[in-house]
Amino acid sequence: MALVSADSRIAELLGELHQLIKQTQEERSRSEHNLVNIQKTHERMQTENKISPYYRTKLRGLYTTAKADAEAECNILRKALDKIAEIKSLLEERRIAAKIAGLYNDSEPPRKTMRRGVLMTLLQQSAMTLPLWIGKPGEKPPPLCGAIPASSDYVAKPGDKVAARVKAVDGDEQWILAEAVSYNHATNKYEVDDIDEEGKERHTLSRRRIIPLPQWKANPETDPEALFQKDQLVLALYPQTTCFYRALIHTPPQRPQDDYSVLFEDTSYADGYSPPLNVAQRYVVACKETKKK
């Protein structure tokens, strides 16, 4: 019943999103005339080679209108982003409900039957679709945006992806990509599933062994302080694996769609680090251990 309810709500939200996208286009078309007027006014000023009081007054009015138009379009886009976030949240809730009920659709079979290549593709898609934080003027990025850690009292929700420190078969400890299943407030312990062994291997871990992954990408152009900086020590997901390893930031992202370039600790190289490898913002978190292994 809950799954049917989620489906109808998603359909409703998609309809609302479609209307908002149409409004955005209408708003953009409406403001186009004003932008053309601004351009033509500047061209006339250049031709006459003077800034008269008339042009100064005219431009002030045109720019005031342009600013109001831009703010109106921005408000519509923010509403559209809110709808997209709600749709994604409902899809995630539906996935978790199906998982608990033991139901899976063809596009997402149980992980224990999932081929390695399919899992890697899903992880890549998760990184690509991580929303970009777009704050209002003067608004600071929230916790779990880029490099900003979760607040001290934060509890990961069921379905949230985390880095989890577990004991491997050989007794060594390693950081793996996992999905939060539940949190016990009495014991302060999580139950998490290994993303690579979902349904087979469940771990019960204390809070200090869990690092929530970012829920938004940080925009390097507007919020560079929300990114890890060059030479900072991090844990990063090694490409084509589901394990996190210690690494140094080689180059932070320069544009919103860029990945980090990192140097993984690797004793097989003379300087102790691998050549630069790209890792998405989604899979780079602060390293709690400071000593080099």
VMD Tcl script that draws the C-alpha trace (Angstrom):
set ca {
  {0.00 0.00 0.00}
  {2.83 2.35 0.92}
  {4.52 1.63 -2.42}
  {1.32 2.50 -4.34}
  {0.96 5.72 -2.34}
  {4.58 6.66 -3.12}
  {4.01 5.98 -6.83}
  {0.95 8.29 -6.99}
  {2.79 11.04 -5.11}
  {5.79 10.75 -7.46}
  {3.47 11.03 -10.48}
  {1.88 14.13 -8.91}
  {5.29 15.70 -8.24}
  {6.47 14.99 -11.80}
  {3.42 16.88 -13.08}
  {4.23 19.84 -10.82}
  {7.87 19.73 -11.93}
  {6.79 19.83 -15.58}
  {4.72 22.95 -14.92}
  {7.64 24.64 -13.14}
  {9.96 23.92 -16.07}
  {7.39 25.49 -18.43}
  {7.16 28.53 -16.11}
  {10.95 28.86 -16.18}
  {10.96 28.96 -19.97}
  {8.09 31.48 -20.03}
  {9.90 33.70 -17.50}
  {13.10 33.50 -19.54}
  {11.29 34.43 -22.76}
  {9.55 37.34 -21.04}
  {12.82 38.78 -19.71}
  {14.64 38.39 -23.05}
  {13.19 41.66 -24.41}
  {14.61 43.61 -21.47}
  {18.08 42.09 -21.90}
  {18.05 43.03 -25.58}
  {17.16 46.61 -24.59}
  {20.14 46.72 -22.22}
  {22.48 45.55 -24.98}
  {21.09 48.06 -27.51}
  {21.36 50.93 -25.01}
  {25.03 50.13 -24.41}
  {25.64 49.98 -28.16}
  {24.05 53.45 -28.63}
  {26.18 54.85 -25.80}
  {29.32 53.50 -27.49}
  {28.26 54.97 -30.82}
  {27.61 58.40 -29.30}
  {30.65 58.02 -27.05}
  {28.93 59.62 -24.05}
  {26.91 58.72 -20.94}
  {24.07 61.22 -20.76}
  {21.70 61.53 -17.76}
  {19.03 60.04 -20.04}
  {21.02 56.85 -20.66}
  {22.03 56.64 -17.01}
  {18.38 56.77 -15.88}
  {17.26 54.37 -18.60}
  {19.94 51.80 -17.74}
  {19.17 52.01 -14.04}
  {15.53 51.15 -14.80}
  {16.46 48.36 -17.21}
  {18.92 46.75 -14.78}
  {16.40 46.98 -11.91}
  {13.89 45.11 -14.08}
  {16.54 42.56 -15.14}
  {17.43 41.90 -11.48}
  {13.76 41.36 -10.59}
  {13.33 39.03 -13.59}
  {16.40 37.00 -12.59}
  {15.14 36.67 -9.01}
  {11.73 35.50 -10.24}
  {13.36 32.86 -12.46}
  {15.65 31.83 -9.60}
  {12.64 31.30 -7.29}
  {10.96 29.04 -9.85}
  {14.19 27.03 -10.30}
  {14.53 26.60 -6.51}
  {10.97 25.26 -6.36}
  {11.84 22.84 -9.18}
  {14.95 21.67 -7.29}
  {12.83 21.10 -4.18}
  {10.45 18.93 -6.24}
  {13.38 16.92 -7.62}
  {14.76 16.41 -4.08}
  {11.33 15.22 -2.89}
  {11.03 12.80 -5.83}
  {14.51 11.37 -5.10}
  {13.61 10.99 -1.42}
  {10.39 9.13 -2.26}
  {12.23 6.85 -4.70}
  {14.76 6.03 -1.97}
  {11.98 5.36 0.56}
  {10.29 3.09 -1.99}
  {13.56 1.21 -2.58}
  {14.07 0.66 1.16}
  {10.44 -0.46 1.63}
  {10.84 -2.92 -1.26}
  {14.10 -4.18 0.23}
  {12.45 -4.80 3.62}
  {9.52 -6.53 1.92}
  {11.89 -8.60 -0.20}
  {10.64 -7.09 -3.46}
  {12.98 -5.97 -6.25}
  {12.33 -4.60 -9.70}
  {14.24 -5.58 -12.83}
  {16.30 -2.38 -12.85}
  {17.65 -3.01 -9.35}
  {18.01 -6.70 -8.46}
  {19.27 -7.79 -5.02}
  {22.92 -6.87 -4.61}
  {23.94 -10.45 -3.84}
  {22.96 -11.35 -7.45}
  {24.29 -8.13 -8.98}
  {27.21 -8.35 -11.37}
  {30.30 -6.34 -10.43}
  {30.06 -4.08 -13.47}
  {26.43 -3.23 -12.70}
  {27.30 -2.27 -9.12}
  {30.15 -0.04 -10.30}
  {27.80 1.68 -12.77}
  {25.24 2.30 -10.00}
  {27.92 3.81 -7.75}
  {29.03 6.08 -10.60}
  {25.42 7.16 -11.23}
  {24.98 7.90 -7.52}
  {28.02 10.19 -7.64}
  {26.87 11.95 -10.81}
  {23.34 12.59 -9.52}
  {24.42 13.89 -6.11}
  {22.74 17.33 -5.97}
  {24.84 20.47 -6.10}
  {24.34 22.77 -3.12}
  {22.92 26.07 -4.37}
  {22.58 28.48 -1.48}
  {21.02 31.91 -1.41}
  {23.36 34.96 -1.35}
  {25.31 34.91 1.92}
  {24.03 31.46 2.91}
  {26.73 29.04 4.10}
  {26.81 25.40 2.93}
  {25.23 22.99 5.45}
  {26.80 19.92 7.10}
  {27.37 17.03 4.67}
  {27.95 19.43 1.80}
  {31.30 18.51 0.24}
  {33.98 18.37 2.93}
  {31.77 19.76 5.72}
  {31.26 16.92 8.25}
  {27.96 15.91 9.81}
  {26.99 17.60 13.09}
  {28.04 15.72 16.25}
  {24.48 14.56 16.98}
  {23.71 13.49 13.40}
  {22.29 10.01 12.89}
  {22.38 8.48 9.41}
  {18.94 7.45 8.14}
  {18.15 3.96 6.78}
  {19.38 3.84 3.19}
  {22.07 6.51 3.70}
  {25.47 5.58 2.30}
  {28.37 5.68 4.76}
  {32.03 4.76 5.09}
  {32.20 1.98 7.70}
  {35.26 0.61 9.44}
  {34.99 -3.18 9.66}
  {37.25 -6.14 10.38}
  {38.23 -8.03 7.26}
  {38.49 -11.83 7.04}
  {42.24 -11.67 7.71}
  {41.66 -9.65 10.91}
  {42.81 -6.33 9.45}
  {40.50 -3.35 9.59}
  {39.32 -1.52 6.50}
  {36.89 1.20 5.50}
  {34.12 -0.06 3.23}
  {31.19 1.55 1.42}
  {28.05 0.55 3.32}
  {24.36 1.37 3.65}
  {22.83 2.28 7.02}
  {20.07 -0.14 8.05}
  {19.22 1.09 11.56}
  {20.56 2.94 14.60}
  {20.06 1.90 18.22}
  {19.93 4.98 20.46}
  {20.31 2.84 23.60}
  {23.62 1.28 22.51}
  {24.70 4.09 20.11}
  {25.39 1.47 17.46}
  {24.53 1.19 13.79}
  {23.59 -1.81 11.75}
  {24.99 -1.45 8.23}
  {25.11 -3.61 5.10}
  {28.27 -3.95 3.05}
  {27.26 -2.44 -0.31}
  {29.19 -5.20 -2.05}
  {27.59 -8.01 -0.03}
  {24.08 -6.67 0.63}
  {21.88 -9.27 2.30}
  {24.88 -11.44 3.14}
  {27.01 -9.43 5.53}
  {25.56 -7.10 8.16}
  {27.81 -5.27 10.63}
  {26.97 -3.80 14.05}
  {29.28 -0.82 14.57}
  {29.74 2.07 17.00}
  {29.26 5.67 15.83}
  {33.01 6.29 15.69}
  {33.31 3.59 13.02}
  {30.82 5.34 10.73}
  {31.39 8.40 8.52}
  {28.28 9.64 6.65}
  {28.96 10.43 2.98}
  {28.25 13.90 1.54}
  {24.62 14.57 0.59}
  {25.44 17.57 -1.63}
  {28.31 18.46 -3.91}
  {30.05 21.73 -3.03}
  {30.35 24.29 -5.82}
  {34.04 25.28 -6.22}
  {33.00 28.57 -7.86}
  {30.81 29.78 -4.96}
  {31.79 27.68 -1.92}
  {35.45 26.65 -2.27}
  {35.79 26.55 1.54}
  {33.42 23.54 1.54}
  {35.99 21.43 -0.36}
  {39.05 19.54 0.83}
  {42.20 21.46 -0.08}
  {45.45 20.40 -1.73}
  {47.60 18.04 0.42}
  {44.76 17.41 2.89}
  {44.54 13.82 4.17}
  {41.28 12.06 3.29}
  {39.65 8.69 2.85}
  {38.70 8.14 -0.80}
  {36.94 5.28 -2.57}
  {39.51 3.55 -4.76}
  {38.26 3.44 -8.38}
  {36.38 0.26 -9.34}
  {36.27 -0.96 -5.71}
  {33.99 -0.51 -2.70}
  {36.81 0.23 -0.23}
  {38.10 3.56 1.07}
  {41.83 4.16 1.42}
  {43.94 6.99 2.77}
  {44.92 9.58 0.18}
  {46.19 13.13 -0.24}
  {44.25 15.69 -2.23}
  {46.28 16.42 -5.36}
  {43.80 18.87 -6.93}
  {40.36 19.93 -5.64}
  {37.50 20.25 -8.16}
  {37.67 23.46 -10.19}
  {34.12 23.30 -11.60}
  {30.89 21.84 -10.15}
  {31.05 18.73 -12.34}
  {34.73 18.00 -11.61}
  {36.08 15.21 -9.40}
  {38.92 15.40 -6.89}
  {42.33 14.28 -8.09}
  {43.91 12.26 -5.25}
  {47.15 10.44 -4.48}
  {46.52 7.13 -2.70}
  {49.04 5.88 -0.18}
  {50.88 3.07 -1.96}
  {54.22 1.62 -0.81}
  {54.87 0.12 -4.24}
  {55.81 3.62 -5.46}
  {59.09 5.32 -4.52}
  {57.43 8.34 -2.91}
  {54.76 6.23 -1.19}
  {51.86 7.53 -3.28}
  {50.05 6.40 -6.43}
  {49.81 8.58 -9.55}
  {46.81 10.98 -9.46}
  {43.41 9.28 -9.71}
  {39.97 10.89 -9.99}
  {37.39 10.32 -7.23}
  {33.95 11.95 -7.10}
  {32.99 14.30 -4.24}
  {30.41 11.70 -3.17}
  {33.19 9.29 -2.15}
  {35.74 11.53 -0.40}
  {35.52 12.03 3.38}
  {37.76 13.30 6.18}
  {40.34 10.83 7.46}
  {40.04 10.24 11.21}
  {43.50 8.64 11.44}
  {46.40 11.05 11.14}
  {49.33 8.62 11.33}
  {50.60 7.20 8.09}
  {50.47 3.42 7.96}
}
mol new
graphics top color blue
foreach p $ca { graphics top sphere $p radius 0.5 }
foreach p [lrange $ca 0 end-1] q [lrange $ca 1 end] { graphics top cylinder $p $q radius 0.2 }
display resetview
